[in-house]
Amino acid sequence: MNVKLDSIILYVQNIDLLKHFYVENFSLKMMEEDAVWVLMNAGTINIGLHKIGDQYLEKIETGHQFDNNTKLIFEVDTDIESARNELLLKKVEMRAIKTFENYDFWLCDGTDPEGNVFQLKCRK
């Protein structure tokens, strides 16, 4: 069996907020959209946003940010410091730039408005 990862889906509270965040900051292209679903193209993979069911939303406090074990990684074609600064100017929460010994990339993590972690990745 040969497989290819096609899409990643994030379950979210506010589709419009996160759609705007990812389209505005990462220039993702809209592919599908309705009241509970958005699909955006991020190059070789799609990112879907699916609204959390109302029965679960009622149990979530306003302003709650989720802890999860998923990280979206975006390779950028500009230097990492410029990309990080651009997001900081837009009030996006960003961490420090880092790298690892014998690793060919600079990395910088950030969080979207619902607390989902993403990473900028740039070749040294």
C-alpha positions in Angstrom: 0.0 0.0 0.0 1.3 3.4 -0.9 -0.1 6.4 1.0 0.2 10.2 0.8 -0.9 12.5 3.5 -3.6 14.7 1.9 -5.1 16.8 4.7 -4.9 17.7 8.4 -8.1 18.7 10.2 -8.2 20.9 13.3 -11.4 21.0 15.4 -12.0 24.6 16.3 -14.4 26.9 18.2 -14.4 29.8 15.8 -14.0 28.9 12.1 -14.0 32.5 10.9 -11.3 33.6 13.3 -9.0 30.8 12.4 -9.7 31.0 8.7 -8.8 34.6 8.7 -5.7 33.9 10.8 -4.3 31.3 8.4 -5.3 33.0 5.1 -4.0 36.4 6.3 -0.7 35.2 7.8 0.2 32.2 5.6 -1.6 33.1 2.3 -3.4 29.7 2.3 -5.9 29.3 -0.6 -9.5 28.7 0.2 -10.9 25.5 -1.4 -14.2 24.8 0.4 -16.2 26.6 2.9 -19.6 26.3 4.7 -20.9 27.0 8.2 -19.0 24.2 9.9 -16.1 23.5 7.5 -13.3 25.2 5.8 -10.6 23.6 3.6 -7.5 25.5 2.7 -4.6 24.5 0.5 -1.1 24.8 2.0 1.0 23.6 -0.9 1.3 19.9 -0.9 -1.3 19.4 1.9 -4.7 20.7 2.8 -5.6 22.1 6.2 -9.3 21.7 7.3 -11.0 23.6 10.0 -14.0 21.8 11.4 -16.3 23.5 14.0 -16.5 21.7 17.3 -20.1 20.3 17.8 -22.5 22.5 19.7 -22.8 19.9 22.4 -19.1 20.3 23.2 -18.9 24.0 22.7 -21.4 24.6 25.5 -18.9 23.0 27.9 -16.0 25.3 26.8 -15.4 28.5 28.7 -15.0 31.7 26.7 -11.4 32.4 25.8 -10.3 28.8 26.5 -7.2 27.7 24.6 -6.7 24.1 23.8 -3.7 22.0 24.6 -2.9 19.5 21.9 -0.1 17.5 20.5 -0.3 18.7 16.9 2.0 21.2 15.3 1.6 22.7 11.8 5.0 23.4 10.2 5.3 26.1 7.5 8.5 26.3 5.6 9.1 30.0 4.7 11.0 31.4 1.8 12.4 34.4 3.6 14.7 34.7 6.5 13.2 33.4 9.8 13.7 36.7 11.7 11.8 38.7 9.1 9.0 36.1 9.1 8.8 36.1 12.9 8.8 39.9 13.1 6.0 40.2 10.5 3.8 38.0 12.7 4.8 39.8 15.9 3.7 43.1 14.3 0.3 41.5 13.8 0.2 40.6 17.5 0.7 36.8 16.9 2.3 35.1 19.9 5.7 33.9 18.8 8.5 32.2 20.7 12.3 32.7 20.2 14.1 31.5 17.1 16.1 28.3 17.7 18.0 25.5 15.9 19.8 22.3 16.8 23.3 21.1 16.3 23.8 19.5 12.9 20.3 20.7 11.8 20.0 22.7 8.5 17.0 24.8 9.6 16.1 27.7 11.8 12.8 27.2 13.7 10.3 29.4 15.5 7.1 28.4 17.2 3.9 30.4 17.5 0.3 29.9 18.5 -2.9 30.7 16.6 -5.9 32.5 18.4 -7.2 29.1 19.8 -3.8 28.0 21.1 -2.9 25.6 18.2 0.9 25.5 17.8 2.5 26.2 14.5 6.2 26.5 13.5 8.0 28.5 11.0 10.9 26.6 9.4 13.7 28.2 7.3 16.8 26.7 5.7 20.0 28.1 7.1 
